[in-house]
Amino acid sequence: MSALQKYAECPYRFFLSAAYRLAPLKEPEPLELVIMKHPHVVATLVGHAHTACATTFAGRPLLIGGGCASTVPLDSEPYPVIWEAGPPTLAFHLLHDDGRLTTHWRALPFPAEAG
């Protein structure tokens, strides 16, 4: 598959692959088994991937932070593939005494907007 075909299929996946050499785990099972073996691991928290998202892995929350300098919007959004005008985001995680995890996501104001 050519680079153009990969871009056309999914600009976000193309960007992560080309810019950061990221790819899905070819064999996620070993990591999944390690996480499942340790009940004190309540979630997997991952640094920014230019689009904040949440899913599950190994039966636990998997939370991925948003961009700090740019955002990669969804295909249906009317923004460039690399949206440098998008606000940086931040996540605050609170681990409760009973093991629940609460995450608060915030879009940070640009310096001109702060006040």
C-alpha positions as CSV (number, residue, x, y, z in Angstrom):
1,M,0.0,0.0,0.0
2,S,1.4,3.4,-0.9
3,A,1.8,6.3,1.6
4,L,-1.0,8.1,-0.2
5,Q,-3.3,5.1,0.1
6,K,-2.4,4.8,3.8
7,Y,-3.2,8.5,4.3
8,A,-6.5,8.2,2.5
9,E,-7.5,5.2,4.6
10,C,-6.8,7.0,7.9
11,P,-4.9,10.3,8.2
12,Y,-4.6,9.9,12.0
13,R,-3.0,6.5,11.8
14,F,-0.8,7.7,8.9
15,F,0.4,10.6,11.0
16,L,1.2,8.5,14.1
17,S,3.1,6.0,11.9
18,A,5.0,8.5,9.9
19,A,5.8,11.1,12.6
20,Y,6.3,8.8,15.6
21,R,6.8,5.4,14.1
22,L,3.9,4.2,16.2
23,A,1.9,1.0,15.3
24,P,-0.6,-1.2,17.0
25,L,1.0,-3.9,19.2
26,K,1.5,-6.9,17.1
27,E,1.1,-9.2,20.1
28,P,-0.8,-7.4,22.9
29,E,-1.4,-10.6,24.8
30,P,1.8,-10.6,26.9
31,L,1.2,-7.0,28.1
32,E,-2.5,-7.9,28.7
33,L,-1.5,-10.9,30.8
34,V,0.9,-8.8,32.9
35,I,-1.7,-6.2,33.7
36,M,-4.4,-8.8,34.4
37,K,-2.0,-10.6,36.8
38,H,-1.7,-7.5,39.0
39,P,-5.0,-6.5,40.6
40,H,-3.5,-3.3,42.0
41,V,-3.1,-1.9,38.4
42,V,-6.4,-0.1,38.1
43,A,-5.8,1.6,34.7
44,T,-3.3,2.3,32.0
45,L,-2.5,5.9,31.5
46,V,-0.7,6.9,28.3
47,G,0.9,10.2,27.3
48,H,-0.5,12.4,24.6
49,A,-1.5,11.1,21.2
50,H,-2.8,14.4,19.9
51,T,-6.4,13.2,20.5
52,A,-7.6,12.4,23.9
53,C,-9.5,9.1,24.1
54,A,-10.6,6.4,26.5
55,T,-11.1,2.7,25.9
56,T,-10.3,-0.5,27.8
57,F,-7.4,-2.9,27.7
58,A,-7.0,-6.0,29.8
59,G,-10.4,-5.3,31.3
60,R,-9.3,-2.0,32.8
61,P,-9.5,1.6,31.6
62,L,-7.0,2.8,29.1
63,L,-6.8,6.6,29.0
64,I,-4.8,8.4,26.4
65,G,-4.0,12.1,26.8
66,G,-4.7,14.7,24.2
67,G,-2.3,17.0,22.4
68,C,-0.2,19.6,24.2
69,A,0.8,21.6,21.0
70,S,-1.5,20.3,18.3
71,T,-4.5,18.0,17.8
72,V,-5.4,15.4,15.2
73,P,-9.1,15.8,14.7
74,L,-11.6,13.1,13.7
75,D,-12.2,12.7,10.0
76,S,-15.6,14.3,10.3
77,E,-14.3,17.5,11.9
78,P,-13.7,20.5,9.7
79,Y,-10.1,21.0,10.8
80,P,-6.7,20.3,9.1
81,V,-5.2,16.9,9.7
82,I,-2.7,18.5,12.2
83,W,-4.7,21.2,13.9
84,E,-2.2,23.5,15.5
85,A,-4.8,26.0,16.6
86,G,-6.6,23.4,18.8
87,P,-6.3,24.0,22.5
88,P,-3.8,21.9,24.5
89,T,-5.5,19.5,26.9
90,L,-4.8,18.1,30.3
91,A,-6.2,15.2,32.3
92,F,-6.5,15.1,36.1
93,H,-6.8,11.5,37.5
94,L,-8.2,10.8,41.0
95,L,-7.8,7.3,42.4
96,H,-10.5,6.8,45.1
97,D,-10.0,4.8,48.2
98,D,-12.3,2.1,46.9
99,G,-10.2,1.7,43.7
100,R,-12.4,3.7,41.3
101,L,-10.6,6.1,38.9
102,T,-12.1,9.4,38.0
103,T,-10.6,11.5,35.2
104,H,-11.3,15.1,34.5
105,W,-10.3,16.4,31.0
106,R,-9.6,20.0,30.4
107,A,-8.8,22.1,27.4
108,L,-6.4,24.8,28.5
109,P,-6.8,28.4,27.4
110,F,-4.2,29.9,25.1
111,P,-2.2,32.7,26.9
112,A,-4.2,35.4,25.0
113,E,-7.4,33.9,26.3
114,A,-6.3,33.5,29.9
115,G,-7.7,35.9,32.3
